[in-house]
Amino acid sequence: MTTTAVLAAAVGLIGIGLGGLLLSRHLLKLLIAVQILTKGLILAVATAGYAGGAPALGQSIALAILVADAIIIAIGLALIVQIQQRLGTLDIADLTVLRR
């Protein structure tokens, strides 16, 4: 595959992730959209490193992003579970109440 095709796929993933962030009102769907967006960014960074003649740099930055992404998903899922247990909903419109 050429770098142009891979970058096009990365842009597509980033677009899908941004669309999910803008259109969804469900917390779990928002977290999945963030994951899709992050995977597109990782693909773009790794491809840019390869195309720039420094594949090791692109891969190391992609690995750092993956580690940060794993932390984000763990904390995000923990928060989603707590919100579901305490409030009984995952709709962001219902999360405006600070205390029940």
N, C-alpha and C positions, 0 to 999 in steps of 0.2 A: 504494500500500500504506500502511496506517496504521502509526503508530509502535508500536502494540500488537502487530501482526502481526510486525513486524521484531524487536521485543524478544523475542517468543515464539520466533522462529527463532534468535535469538542464544542464548537459554536452552537451546534444543534442541542447538545446536552445542556449547555448554559442557558439557552433560550427556553428549553422545556422547564428547567429549574426556576428561572425567573417568572415564567408564566404560572407555574404552580404556586409560587410565593404570592403573586399578585391576585390570583383568582380564588384561592382556597380560603376557607374560614374554619377549617378543622385542624386542630393542633398536630395530629399525627400526619396528615397530608402535608402540612407545612414542613415538618421535620423530614419527610421523604423528599420534598422539593429541594430542601437545603442539601440533602445527600446527593441528589442528581446534579445540582449546581456544582457542588464540590468535586464530583467525579469529572465533570467537564473541565474544571479548572486544572485538576491534576493531569488530565490528558493533554491539555494545552501546554502546561509547563514542561512536561516530559518531552513533548514533541518539539517545543521551542529549543530546549536544550540539545536535542538530537540535531535539529536543523542548524543550530548555531555552532556546531562543532565541539560542544562540551556535554556529551550525553551523561557523564557522571554527575555533573552539576544539576542537570535537569532531574535526574533520578533521585538525587539526595534531597532536593527541594520537594519533589513529589512525595517522598517518604515522610518528610517532616509534616507536610500537609495531611497525609494519611493518619499520622499519629494524632494530630490536633483534631482531625475529623472523628476519630474513634472516641476521643474525650467528649466532644460535642454530642455525639449520638448517645453516649452513656448518660451524661447529665440530662440531656433532653428527654430521653425515655423515662428517667427517674422522675423528672418534674411532671411529665404527662401522666404517669401512674398516680402520683400524689394529687394532681388536679382532678383526675377522674374519681378517685376515692373520696375526696373531700367535697367536691361540688357536683359530681354526677354528670358532668358534661365536658365535652372537648371543643365546643363551639366558642370561638374567641369573642363573639358578641355577648355571650353570657358570663364572661370573665371580668366584667367591669365592676362587679361588686367586690369590695375589698374584704368584707367580713360577713359571715352568715351565722 
